[in-house]
Amino acid sequence: MAIRPILIIPDARLRAVADPIIEIDDEIKTLAKDMLDTMYDAPGIGLAAPQLGVMRRMVVMDLAGEDEPPAPLVMINPEITKFGDQMQVTEEGCLSIPELYYEVERPAEVTVKYTDLDGKDVVKDADGKLAVCIQHEIDHLDGVLYIDYLSRLKRDRVIKKFDKAAKRAAG
């Protein structure tokens, strides 16, 4: 469909809470397709609607490897209903904070409840990379970025770097 521009910090919309989706209509289906196209083009493994400036509760992801067929996953109004007790540390990056990667600690397992594009309610257990991706993308719906899990010093350094870049770009 269409590749849309991805918002970069310090865009204030990345810190806003997204609104629930009431009806899965053609507009939502087009948004899902555009989000997947944008994510694949970036390239990334996940994308949340607020990263495109659309303040709706929808995320897309695809964790298929390079040698595997695409396995797109669209979650509408996703909500984590259970976090596992085990924690894991993984390196995360974000399309809205390009070219920076940091170690983040998150629960290794989650259960997520969401609606799919056909309007069906789904409950999915996830672990490993999928659990991390789900948490990362749902955080976007609540205005939370992965850098919020870093030490204050690291987070402030990242924000300062992108604030300077935004000021330079604005002239």
C-alpha positions, -999 to 999 in steps of 0.1 A, spaced: 0 0 0 20 29 13 53 34 32 47 62 57 73 83 75 83 71 110 84 96 138 117 101 155 123 113 191 118 140 204 84 141 186 58 145 214 34 121 198 57 93 208 50 101 244 12 102 240 -12 74 250 -30 59 220 -68 55 218 -86 22 216 -99 10 182 -137 7 183 -143 -7 149 -122 -27 124 -131 -9 92 -113 -4 58 -93 25 73 -79 2 101 -71 -25 75 -53 0 53 -34 13 83 -23 -23 92 -11 -29 56 7 5 56 23 -3 90 36 -37 77 49 -22 45 67 6 65 81 -19 90 95 -42 63 109 -12 44 127 2 75 136 -27 81 123 -36 115 106 -64 134 78 -44 150 60 -11 146 32 7 166 7 30 151 18 60 172 52 57 155 35 68 123 16 96 141 -16 76 143 -28 76 178 -46 42 177 -39 10 197 -25 -12 170 9 -29 166 24 -51 139 54 -74 140 71 -101 121 99 -121 136 104 -145 107 141 -150 98 156 -140 65 153 -176 51 117 -179 63 85 -168 47 69 -136 62 48 -142 93 30 -109 99 12 -104 131 -14 -76 136 -26 -69 171 -55 -45 177 -60 -32 213 -33 -55 227 -31 -59 264 -6 -80 284 -27 -100 309 2 -119 325 39 -114 329 62 -144 337 85 -144 368 117 -150 348 135 -119 335 158 -117 304 182 -91 291 182 -85 254 195 -58 231 167 -36 218 166 -9 192 137 12 179 128 26 145 119 59 163 154 60 179 175 50 149 209 33 150 210 30 188 209 -3 206 209 -10 244 205 -39 267 170 -39 284 157 -62 311 121 -74 306 100 -105 316 109 -135 295 73 -146 291 40 -128 286 4 -136 278 -12 -110 255 -49 -106 246 -58 -87 214 -82 -86 185 -70 -96 150 -80 -80 117 -110 -104 114 -124 -91 146 -116 -123 165 -103 -122 201 -70 -139 205 -50 -149 236 -14 -157 229 15 -169 251 49 -156 241 84 -160 252 119 -150 241 122 -125 213 84 -124 206 77 -116 243 102 -87 241 88 -74 209 52 -75 222 62 -56 254 83 -31 234 54 -23 209 27 -22 235 48 3 255 46 26 224 8 26 228 13 40 263 39 66 254 68 45 268 101 41 249 126 14 255 152 41 266 129 46 297 143 13 310 179 26 309 198 45 336 189 82 338 224 90 325 221 69 293 185 80 287 194 117 291 224 112 267 201 97 240 175 124 244 201 152 243 216 137 210 182 136 193 171 170 206 203 185 190 196 167 157 160 180 157 172 215 163 197 212 135 171 198 111 147 227 120 174 252 111 
